[in-house]
């Protein structure tokens, strides 16, 4: 019997938080849920952060994910936006940790590269590949939901890489820890 794994992927934000939940059995990936939490109508940042925490707890308690994959901040935005995004990301991670769920962060380019093979792919190109990978007809709008889903799929691909999700300091370290894998 093959082990089942559930991954919750999150694209954090204080206006919109996208999420995607996938189930993996063997090499088969399936979409359990995806969507967004829209907080645009709420003006108070503290209330928005509580909304993120509450939604994360709801998703965790509903789907019982084994792992959280979250999109990391990227530089280039203004400082205030980055600080708010960092708070949203921290609250989402805290919710996962409160339920003892491990997390991994991925840069936006890493997620795009993992899904499409190009770190500069558009959101639409990522969505098109996810439709193919997950064998579904459509994905929900807006694309923030797709970004959360992409984080989950990226995490699956990264943790099933030839290095088994392990990180090495270089080629010599890989060879030392994997004798006989390379001929």
MARBA-3410 file (N, C-alpha, C, O; in Angstrom, 1 decimal):
183
0.8,-1.2,0.0,0.0,0.0,0.0,0.9,1.2,0.0,1.8,1.3,0.8 ~ 0.6,2.2,-0.9,1.4,3.4,-1.0,1.0,4.4,0.0,-0.2,4.6,0.3 ~ 2.0,5.1,0.5,1.7,6.1,1.5,1.1,7.4,0.9,1.5,7.8,-0.2 ~ 0.1,8.0,1.6,-0.5,9.2,1.1,0.2,10.4,1.8,0.5,10.3,3.0 ~ 0.3,11.5,1.0,0.9,12.7,1.6,0.0,13.9,1.1,-0.4,13.9,0.0
-0.3,14.8,2.0,-1.1,16.0,1.7,-0.2,17.2,1.9,0.4,17.4,3.0 ~ -0.2,18.1,0.9,0.6,19.3,1.0,-0.3,20.5,0.8,-1.1,20.6,-0.1 ~ -0.2,21.5,1.7,-0.9,22.7,1.6,0.1,23.8,1.1,1.2,24.0,1.7 ~ -0.2,24.4,0.0,0.6,25.4,-0.5,0.0,26.8,-0.4,-1.3,26.9,-0.5 ~ 0.8,27.8,0.0,0.2,29.1,0.3,1.0,30.2,-0.5,2.2,30.2,-0.5
0.2,31.1,-1.1,0.8,32.4,-1.6,0.3,33.5,-0.6,-0.8,33.9,-0.8 ~ 1.2,33.9,0.3,0.7,34.8,1.3,0.5,36.2,0.8,1.1,36.7,-0.2 ~ -0.4,36.9,1.4,-0.7,38.3,1.1,-1.6,38.9,2.1,-2.4,38.1,2.8 ~ -1.6,40.2,2.3,-2.6,40.8,3.2,-3.8,41.3,2.5,-4.8,41.7,3.2 ~ -3.9,41.3,1.2,-5.1,41.6,0.5,-5.8,40.3,0.0,-7.0,40.1,0.2
-5.0,39.4,-0.5,-5.5,38.1,-1.0,-4.4,37.1,-0.6,-3.2,37.2,-0.9 ~ -4.9,36.0,0.0,-4.0,34.8,0.3,-4.5,33.7,-0.6,-5.6,33.3,-0.5 ~ -3.6,33.2,-1.5,-4.0,32.0,-2.3,-3.6,30.8,-1.6,-2.5,30.7,-1.0 ~ -4.3,29.7,-1.8,-3.9,28.4,-1.3,-4.3,27.3,-2.3,-5.2,27.4,-3.1 ~ -3.6,26.2,-2.2,-3.8,25.0,-2.9,-3.5,23.8,-2.1,-2.4,23.8,-1.4
-4.3,22.8,-2.2,-4.0,21.5,-1.4,-4.0,20.4,-2.4,-5.0,20.1,-3.1 ~ -2.9,19.6,-2.3,-2.8,18.4,-3.2,-2.6,17.2,-2.3,-2.1,17.2,-1.2 ~ -3.0,16.1,-2.9,-2.8,14.8,-2.3,-1.9,14.0,-3.2,-2.1,14.0,-4.4 ~ -0.9,13.3,-2.7,0.0,12.5,-3.4,-0.1,11.0,-2.9,0.0,10.8,-1.7 ~ -0.3,10.1,-3.9,-0.3,8.7,-3.6,0.6,8.1,-4.6,0.3,8.1,-5.8
1.8,7.6,-4.2,2.8,7.1,-5.1,3.3,8.3,-6.0,3.8,9.3,-5.5 ~ 3.1,8.2,-7.3,3.5,9.3,-8.2,2.3,10.0,-8.7,2.4,10.9,-9.6 ~ 1.1,9.7,-8.2,-0.1,10.4,-8.6,-0.4,11.6,-7.8,-0.5,11.5,-6.5 ~ -0.6,12.8,-8.4,-1.0,14.0,-7.7,-2.4,14.3,-8.0,-2.9,14.1,-9.2 ~ -3.2,14.7,-7.0,-4.6,15.1,-7.3,-4.8,16.4,-6.5,-4.3,16.6,-5.4
-5.7,17.2,-7.0,-6.1,18.5,-6.4,-7.2,18.2,-5.4,-8.3,17.6,-5.8 ~ -7.0,18.6,-4.2,-8.1,18.5,-3.2,-8.9,19.8,-3.1,-10.1,19.7,-3.0 ~ -8.2,20.9,-3.1,-8.9,22.2,-3.0,-8.0,23.3,-3.4,-6.7,23.1,-3.3 ~ -8.5,24.4,-3.8,-7.7,25.6,-4.0,-8.7,26.8,-4.0,-9.9,26.7,-4.2 ~ -8.1,27.9,-3.6,-9.0,29.1,-3.6,-8.2,30.3,-3.0,-7.0,30.3,-2.9
-9.0,31.3,-2.6,-8.4,32.5,-2.0,-9.1,32.9,-0.8,-10.3,32.7,-0.7 ~ -8.4,33.6,0.0,-9.0,34.4,1.1,-8.8,35.8,0.8,-7.7,36.3,0.8 ~ -9.9,36.5,0.5,-9.9,37.9,0.1,-10.2,38.8,1.4,-11.2,38.6,2.1 ~ -9.3,39.7,1.6,-9.4,40.6,2.8,-9.4,42.0,2.4,-9.2,42.9,3.2 ~ -9.7,42.3,1.1,-9.6,43.7,0.6,-10.6,44.6,1.3,-10.3,45.8,1.4
-11.7,44.1,1.7,-12.7,45.0,2.4,-12.3,45.4,3.8,-12.8,46.4,4.3 ~ -11.4,44.6,4.4,-11.0,44.9,5.8,-9.8,45.9,5.8,-8.8,45.6,5.1 ~ -10.0,47.0,6.5,-8.9,48.0,6.5,-7.8,47.7,7.6,-6.7,48.1,7.4 ~ -8.2,47.1,8.7,-7.3,46.9,9.8,-6.3,45.7,9.6,-6.8,44.6,9.4 ~ -5.0,46.0,9.6,-4.0,44.9,9.3,-4.1,43.8,10.4,-4.0,42.7,10.0
-4.3,44.2,11.6,-4.4,43.2,12.7,-5.6,42.2,12.4,-5.4,41.0,12.6 ~ -6.7,42.7,12.0,-7.9,41.9,11.7,-7.5,41.0,10.5,-7.9,39.8,10.5 ~ -6.8,41.5,9.5,-6.4,40.8,8.3,-5.5,39.6,8.7,-5.7,38.5,8.2 ~ -4.6,39.9,9.6,-3.7,38.8,10.0,-4.4,37.7,10.8,-4.1,36.6,10.7 ~ -5.4,38.1,11.6,-6.2,37.1,12.3,-7.0,36.3,11.3,-7.2,35.1,11.5
-7.5,37.0,10.3,-8.3,36.2,9.2,-7.4,35.2,8.6,-7.8,34.1,8.3 ~ -6.1,35.5,8.3,-5.2,34.6,7.7,-5.0,33.4,8.7,-5.0,32.2,8.2 ~ -4.7,33.7,9.9,-4.5,32.6,10.9,-5.7,31.7,11.0,-5.6,30.5,10.9 ~ -6.9,32.3,11.1,-8.1,31.5,11.2,-8.3,30.6,10.0,-8.7,29.5,10.1 ~ -8.1,31.2,8.8,-8.3,30.4,7.5,-7.2,29.3,7.5,-7.6,28.2,7.0
-6.0,29.6,7.9,-5.0,28.5,7.8,-5.4,27.4,8.8,-5.3,26.2,8.5 ~ -5.9,27.7,10.0,-6.3,26.7,11.0,-7.5,25.9,10.4,-7.5,24.7,10.5 ~ -8.4,26.6,9.7,-9.5,25.9,9.1,-9.1,24.9,8.1,-9.5,23.8,8.1 ~ -8.2,25.3,7.2,-7.6,24.5,6.1,-6.9,23.3,6.7,-7.0,22.2,6.3 ~ -6.1,23.6,7.7,-5.3,22.5,8.4,-6.2,21.5,9.0,-6.0,20.3,8.9
-7.2,22.0,9.8,-8.1,21.1,10.5,-9.0,20.3,9.5,-9.4,19.2,9.8 ~ -9.3,20.9,8.4,-10.1,20.2,7.4,-9.4,19.1,6.6,-9.8,18.0,6.4 ~ -8.2,19.5,6.1,-7.4,18.6,5.2,-6.3,17.8,5.8,-5.8,16.9,5.2 ~ -5.9,18.2,7.0,-4.8,17.5,7.8,-3.5,17.4,6.9,-3.0,16.2,6.7 ~ -3.0,18.5,6.4,-1.8,18.4,5.6,-0.6,17.9,6.4,-0.5,18.1,7.6
0.3,17.2,5.7,1.5,16.7,6.3,2.6,17.8,6.3,3.5,17.8,7.1 ~ 2.5,18.7,5.3,3.6,19.7,5.1,3.0,21.0,4.5,1.9,20.9,3.9 ~ 3.6,22.1,4.8,3.2,23.4,4.2,4.3,23.9,3.3,5.5,23.9,3.7 ~ 4.0,24.3,2.1,4.9,25.0,1.2,4.4,26.4,1.0,3.2,26.6,0.7 ~ 5.3,27.4,1.2,4.9,28.8,1.2,5.8,29.6,0.3,7.0,29.4,0.3
5.2,30.5,-0.5,6.0,31.3,-1.3,6.7,32.3,-0.5,6.1,33.0,0.3 ~ 8.0,32.5,-0.7,8.8,33.4,0.1,8.7,34.8,-0.5,8.2,35.0,-1.7 ~ 9.0,35.8,0.2,9.0,37.2,-0.2,10.0,37.3,-1.4,11.0,36.6,-1.4 ~ 9.8,38.3,-2.2,10.8,38.6,-3.2,11.0,40.1,-3.1,10.2,40.9,-2.7 ~ 12.2,40.5,-3.5,12.7,41.9,-3.3,12.3,42.6,-4.6,12.1,42.1,-5.7
12.1,44.0,-4.4,11.8,44.8,-5.6,10.5,45.5,-5.3,10.2,46.6,-5.9 ~ 9.7,45.0,-4.3,8.5,45.8,-3.9,9.0,46.9,-3.0,10.1,46.9,-2.5 ~ 8.0,47.8,-2.6,8.4,48.8,-1.7,8.5,48.2,-0.3,7.9,47.2,0.0 ~ 9.2,48.9,0.6,9.5,48.4,1.9,8.2,48.1,2.7,8.1,47.0,3.3 ~ 7.2,49.0,2.7,6.0,48.7,3.4,5.3,47.5,2.9,4.8,46.7,3.7
5.3,47.3,1.6,4.6,46.1,1.1,5.4,44.8,1.5,4.7,43.8,1.9 ~ 6.7,44.9,1.5,7.5,43.7,2.0,7.2,43.4,3.4,7.2,42.2,3.8 ~ 7.1,44.4,4.3,6.9,44.2,5.7,5.5,43.6,5.9,5.4,42.6,6.7 ~ 4.5,44.0,5.2,3.2,43.5,5.3,3.1,42.0,4.8,2.5,41.1,5.5 ~ 3.8,41.8,3.7,3.9,40.4,3.2,4.6,39.5,4.2,4.2,38.3,4.3
5.7,40.0,4.8,6.4,39.2,5.8,5.5,38.8,7.0,5.6,37.7,7.5 ~ 4.7,39.8,7.4,3.7,39.5,8.5,2.7,38.4,8.1,2.4,37.5,8.9 ~ 2.2,38.5,6.9,1.2,37.5,6.4,1.9,36.1,6.3,1.3,35.1,6.7 ~ 3.1,36.1,5.8,3.8,34.8,5.7,4.1,34.3,7.1,3.9,33.1,7.3 ~ 4.5,35.1,8.0,4.8,34.7,9.4,3.6,34.1,10.1,3.7,33.1,10.8
2.4,34.7,9.9,1.2,34.3,10.5,0.8,32.9,9.9,0.4,32.0,10.7 ~ 0.9,32.7,8.6,0.6,31.5,8.0,1.5,30.4,8.5,1.1,29.2,8.8 ~ 2.8,30.7,8.6,3.7,29.7,9.1,3.4,29.4,10.6,3.5,28.2,11.0 ~ 3.1,30.4,11.4,2.8,30.2,12.8,1.6,29.3,13.0,1.6,28.4,13.9 ~ 0.6,29.4,12.1,-0.6,28.6,12.2,-0.2,27.1,11.9,-0.6,26.2,12.6
0.7,26.9,10.9,1.1,25.5,10.6,1.9,25.0,11.8,1.7,23.8,12.2 ~ 2.8,25.8,12.3,3.6,25.3,13.4,2.8,25.0,14.7,3.1,24.1,15.5 ~ 1.7,25.8,14.8,0.8,25.5,16.0,0.2,24.1,15.9,-0.3,23.6,16.9 ~ 0.1,23.6,14.7,-0.4,22.2,14.5,0.7,21.2,14.2,0.4,20.1,13.7 ~ 2.0,21.6,14.5,3.2,20.7,14.3,3.3,20.3,12.8,3.8,19.2,12.6
3.0,21.2,11.9,3.2,20.9,10.5,4.5,21.6,10.0,4.6,22.8,10.2 ~ 5.5,20.8,9.5,6.7,21.5,9.0,6.4,22.3,7.7,5.5,22.1,7.0 ~ 7.3,23.3,7.5,7.1,24.1,6.4,8.4,24.3,5.6,9.5,24.1,6.1 ~ 8.3,24.7,4.3,9.4,25.0,3.5,9.0,26.2,2.7,7.9,26.3,2.2 ~ 10.0,27.2,2.5,9.8,28.4,1.7,10.4,28.2,0.3,11.4,27.5,0.2
9.7,28.7,-0.7,10.3,28.7,-2.0,10.2,30.1,-2.7,9.1,30.7,-2.6 ~ 11.2,30.5,-3.3,11.2,31.8,-4.0,10.3,31.7,-5.2,10.2,30.6,-5.8 ~ 9.7,32.7,-5.6,8.7,32.7,-6.8,9.4,32.1,-8.0,8.8,31.3,-8.7 ~ 10.7,32.5,-8.3,11.3,31.9,-9.5,11.6,30.4,-9.4,11.5,29.7,-10.4 ~ 11.8,30.0,-8.2,12.0,28.5,-7.9,10.7,27.8,-8.2,10.8,26.7,-8.8
9.6,28.3,-7.8,8.3,27.7,-8.0,8.0,27.6,-9.5,7.7,26.6,-10.0 ~ 8.2,28.7,-10.2,8.0,28.8,-11.6,8.9,27.8,-12.4,8.4,27.1,-13.3 ~ 10.1,27.8,-12.0,11.1,26.9,-12.6,10.7,25.4,-12.4,10.8,24.6,-13.3 ~ 10.2,25.1,-11.2,9.8,23.7,-10.9,8.6,23.3,-11.7,8.5,22.1,-12.1 ~ 7.7,24.2,-11.9,6.4,23.9,-12.6,6.6,23.9,-14.1,6.1,23.0,-14.8
7.3,25.0,-14.7,7.3,25.2,-16.1,8.7,24.9,-16.7,8.8,24.8,-18.0 ~ 9.7,24.9,-15.9,11.1,24.8,-16.5,11.7,26.1,-16.7,12.9,26.2,-17.2 ~ 10.9,27.2,-16.5,11.5,28.6,-16.7,11.1,29.4,-15.5,9.9,29.5,-15.1 ~ 12.0,30.1,-14.9,11.8,30.9,-13.7,11.1,32.2,-14.1,10.7,33.0,-13.2 ~ 11.0,32.5,-15.4,10.4,33.8,-15.8,9.0,33.6,-16.4,8.4,34.5,-17.0
8.4,32.4,-16.2,7.1,32.1,-16.7,6.0,33.0,-16.1,6.1,33.5,-15.0 ~ 5.0,33.3,-16.9,3.9,34.1,-16.5,3.0,33.3,-15.6,3.0,32.0,-15.6 ~ 2.1,33.9,-14.8,1.1,33.2,-14.0,0.2,32.3,-14.8,-0.1,31.2,-14.4 ~ -0.1,32.8,-16.0,-0.9,32.0,-16.9,-0.2,30.8,-17.4,-0.9,29.7,-17.6 ~ 1.1,30.9,-17.7,1.8,29.7,-18.1,1.9,28.7,-17.0,1.8,27.5,-17.2
2.1,29.1,-15.7,2.1,28.2,-14.6,0.8,27.6,-14.4,0.7,26.3,-14.2 ~ -0.3,28.3,-14.6,-1.7,27.7,-14.5,-1.9,26.7,-15.5,-2.5,25.6,-15.2 ~ -1.4,26.9,-16.7,-1.6,26.0,-17.8,-0.9,24.7,-17.5,-1.4,23.6,-17.8 ~ 0.3,24.8,-17.0,1.1,23.6,-16.6,0.4,22.8,-15.5,0.4,21.6,-15.5 ~ -0.1,23.5,-14.5,-0.8,22.9,-13.4,-2.0,22.1,-13.8,-2.3,21.0,-13.3
-2.7,22.6,-14.8,-3.9,21.9,-15.4,-3.4,20.6,-15.9,-4.1,19.6,-15.7 ~ -2.3,20.6,-16.6,-1.7,19.4,-17.2,-1.2,18.4,-16.2,-1.5,17.2,-16.2 ~ -0.4,19.0,-15.2,0.2,18.1,-14.2,-0.9,17.4,-13.3,-0.8,16.3,-13.0 ~ -1.9,18.2,-12.9,-3.0,17.7,-12.0,-4.1,17.0,-12.8,-5.1,16.5,-12.2 ~ -4.1,17.1,-14.1,-5.1,16.5,-14.9,-6.5,17.0,-14.6,-7.5,16.2,-14.3
-6.7,18.3,-14.5,-8.0,18.9,-14.3,-8.3,19.8,-15.5,-7.5,20.1,-16.3 ~ -9.6,20.1,-15.6,-10.0,20.9,-16.8,-9.8,22.4,-16.6,-9.4,23.1,-17.5 ~ -10.0,22.9,-15.4,-9.7,24.3,-15.1,-9.2,24.5,-13.7,-9.3,23.6,-12.9 ~ -8.7,25.7,-13.4,-8.3,26.1,-12.1,-9.1,27.3,-11.7,-9.5,28.0,-12.5 ~ -9.2,27.5,-10.4,-10.0,28.6,-9.9,-9.4,30.0,-10.2,-8.1,30.0,-10.3
-10.2,31.0,-10.3,-9.7,32.3,-10.4,-9.8,33.0,-9.0,-10.6,32.5,-8.3 ~ -9.0,33.9,-8.7,-7.9,34.6,-9.4,-6.7,33.7,-9.4,-6.6,32.6,-8.8 ~ -5.6,34.2,-10.0,-4.4,33.4,-10.1,-3.7,33.3,-8.8,-2.7,32.5,-8.7 ~ -4.1,34.0,-7.8,-3.4,33.8,-6.5,-3.7,32.4,-6.0,-2.8,31.8,-5.3 ~ -4.8,31.8,-6.3,-5.1,30.4,-5.9,-4.1,29.5,-6.6,-3.6,28.5,-6.0
-3.8,29.8,-7.9,-2.9,29.0,-8.7,-1.5,29.1,-8.1,-0.7,28.1,-8.1 ~ -1.1,30.3,-7.6,0.2,30.5,-7.0,0.4,29.6,-5.8,1.4,29.0,-5.6 ~ -0.7,29.5,-4.9,-0.6,28.7,-3.8,-0.5,27.2,-4.2,0.3,26.4,-3.6 ~ -1.3,26.8,-5.2,-1.2,25.4,-5.7,0.2,25.1,-6.3,0.7,24.0,-6.1 ~ 0.7,26.1,-7.0,2.1,25.9,-7.6,3.1,25.7,-6.5,4.0,24.9,-6.6
3.0,26.4,-5.3,3.9,26.2,-4.2,3.8,24.7,-3.7,4.9,24.1,-3.4 ~ 2.6,24.2,-3.6,2.4,22.8,-3.1,3.1,21.8,-4.1,3.8,20.9,-3.7 ~ 2.8,22.0,-5.4,3.4,21.1,-6.4,4.9,21.2,-6.5,5.6,20.2,-6.6 ~ 5.4,22.4,-6.4,6.8,22.6,-6.4,7.5,21.9,-5.2,8.5,21.2,-5.4 ~ 6.8,22.0,-4.0,7.4,21.3,-2.9,7.4,19.8,-3.1,8.4,19.1,-2.7
6.4,19.3,-3.7,6.3,17.8,-4.0,7.5,17.5,-4.9,8.2,16.5,-4.7 ~ 7.7,18.2,-6.0,8.8,18.0,-6.9,10.1,18.1,-6.2,11.0,17.3,-6.5 ~ 10.3,19.1,-5.4,11.6,19.3,-4.7,11.9,18.2,-3.7,13.0,17.8,-3.6 ~ 10.9,17.8,-3.0,11.1,16.7,-2.0,11.3,15.3,-2.6,11.6,14.4,-2.0 ~ 10.9,15.2,-3.9,11.1,14.0,-4.6,12.2,14.1,-5.7,12.3,13.3,-6.6
13.1,15.0,-5.5,14.2,15.2,-6.4,15.2,14.1,-6.2,15.1,13.4,-5.2 ~ 16.2,13.9,-7.1,17.2,12.8,-7.0,17.9,12.9,-5.7,18.4,11.9,-5.2 ~ 18.0,14.1,-5.1,18.7,14.2,-3.8,17.8,13.9,-2.6,18.2,14.0,-1.5 ~ 16.5,13.5,-2.9,15.6,13.2,-1.9,15.2,14.3,-1.0,14.8,14.1,0.1 ~ 15.3,15.5,-1.5,14.9,16.7,-0.7,16.0,17.2,0.2,15.9,18.1,0.9
17.2,16.5,0.1,18.3,16.8,1.0,19.1,18.0,0.3,19.0,18.2,-0.9 ~ 19.8,18.7,1.2,20.6,19.8,0.7,22.0,19.5,0.9,22.4,19.1,2.0 ~ 22.9,19.7,-0.1,24.3,19.5,0.1,25.0,20.7,-0.2,24.6,21.6,-0.9 ~ 26.2,20.8,0.4,27.1,22.0,0.2,27.8,22.0,-1.1,28.4,23.1,-1.4 ~ 27.8,21.0,-1.8,28.4,20.9,-3.1,28.5,19.5,-3.7,28.0,18.6,-3.0
29.1,19.4,-4.8,29.2,18.1,-5.5,29.9,17.0,-4.6,29.5,15.9,-4.5 ~ 31.0,17.5,-4.0,31.8,16.5,-3.2,30.9,16.0,-2.0,31.0,14.8,-1.7 ~ 30.1,16.9,-1.4,29.3,16.5,-0.3,28.2,15.5,-0.8,27.9,14.5,-0.1 ~ 27.6,15.7,-2.0,26.6,14.8,-2.6,27.3,13.4,-2.8,26.7,12.4,-2.4 ~ 28.4,13.4,-3.4,29.1,12.1,-3.7,29.4,11.4,-2.4,29.3,10.1,-2.3
29.9,12.1,-1.4,30.3,11.5,-0.1,29.0,10.8,0.6,29.1,9.8,1.2 ~ 27.9,11.5,0.5,26.7,11.0,1.1,25.9,10.1,0.3,24.8,9.5,0.7 ~ 26.3,9.8,-1.0,25.5,9.0,-1.9,26.5,8.0,-2.6,26.5,8.1,-3.9 ~ 27.3,7.2,-1.9,28.2,6.4,-2.6,27.5,5.4,-3.5,26.5,4.8,-3.2 ~ 28.0,5.2,-4.7,27.5,4.2,-5.7,26.3,4.8,-6.5,25.9,4.1,-7.4
25.8,6.0,-6.3,24.7,6.5,-7.0,25.2,7.0,-8.4,24.4,7.0,-9.4 ~ 26.4,7.5,-8.5,27.0,8.0,-9.7,28.0,7.0,-10.2,28.9,6.7,-9.4 ~ 28.0,6.6,-11.5,29.0,5.7,-12.0,29.9,6.4,-12.8,30.9,5.8,-13.4
END
